[in-house]
Amino acid sequence: ALDNGEMVCRYEFGNSMQPILVSGQYARLVPLRGETPNMGDAVFNCLDGHWNTHMVWNVNKASGYCLIGDSHGHLYGWTNKTLAVAIPMPYKETEN
């Protein structure tokens, strides 16, 4: 769905993004649509073949690569596979 430019909502689990995202928190994934994310954004990305939500610590705007890490300063590596920005939600949205 993200590849098609559709927004996705999902629960995020794990403690690596606290306090930005708390384990079990609902988040809205907003597609980047080819744009490069900004430093400090929580993004849904693929790093070493694993899809997850982590933070952008640095951006190379020329190449589109982002340095991904957790909110505690642990850096995991560079990727150019960032599909969406994760926005924390206080509750689960329902369709109207």
N, C-alpha and C positions, 0 to 999 in steps of 0.2 A: 504494500500500500504506500509506503514512504517513497519507493522508486517512482510511483505514479503521481507523486505530489499530494497525497492524501495525509491528513493529520491522523495520528494514532494515539490512543491513550492506553497506558499500561501501568502496572504496579512495578516499582523499583525496589530491589532487595539488596541488602548488604550495607556495611557501615563505612565504606570507603568515601562516600560523598557527604557524610554528615558534616556540618549542619545544613548544607544546601538541600540535600535529599535525605530524608530519614528512611531507614529500612521499612519497607511495606507501604511507603507513600505512593499515592497516585500521581502520575506525571503525564503531561501532554507533550507529545513529540511533534514538533512543527518542522516540516521538511525545509531544508536549506535551498532546494531548487538550484543547485549549482553555485550558490554563494559560499564564500569561505567564512567560517564562524569567527568570532572575536575571542581574544584572550579572556578567560574567566567564564566563558559559556560552558554549561553542562551540555554535552552532546552525545547522541547515540552514534557509536562508531564501531568500526571493525579494526582490531589490532591483533596481529598474529593469528588470524582466522577466527577470532572470538568477538562476537557482537556484545557490546555493553554500553553503559552510560557512565562517562567520566568527564573530567574537566579539561579544557584547553588551557595549557600553560604557555604556549608560544605558537605563533603562526608565521609561516613563510608564505606571504601573499603571492609571490611570484610562482611558486610551485603548487600552492594549495595544500601543502602538508601542515599538519598540526601536531604539536607535542602534547601527548595525552598523559594525564596523571590523576591521582585522587585529590581530594580537597585538603589532604594533610601534607602535601608536598612530595609524595612518592611519584616519581616519573616512570612511565611504562614504555614510551617509545613514540616514534613518528608514524603517522598514517595520513593518507589522502582520502580515506573512506569514512567521511562524516556525513550522515544522511539527515540528521535533524537536531534541533536544539530542544533540550528537555526543560520544560517549565513545570515546577512543582505545583500541584493542585491540592487545596485543603480538603477536597471531597471528591467522590466519584460523580462524574457527569452522567446524566441520563438523556436519551434522545427524546426530542419533542415530537 
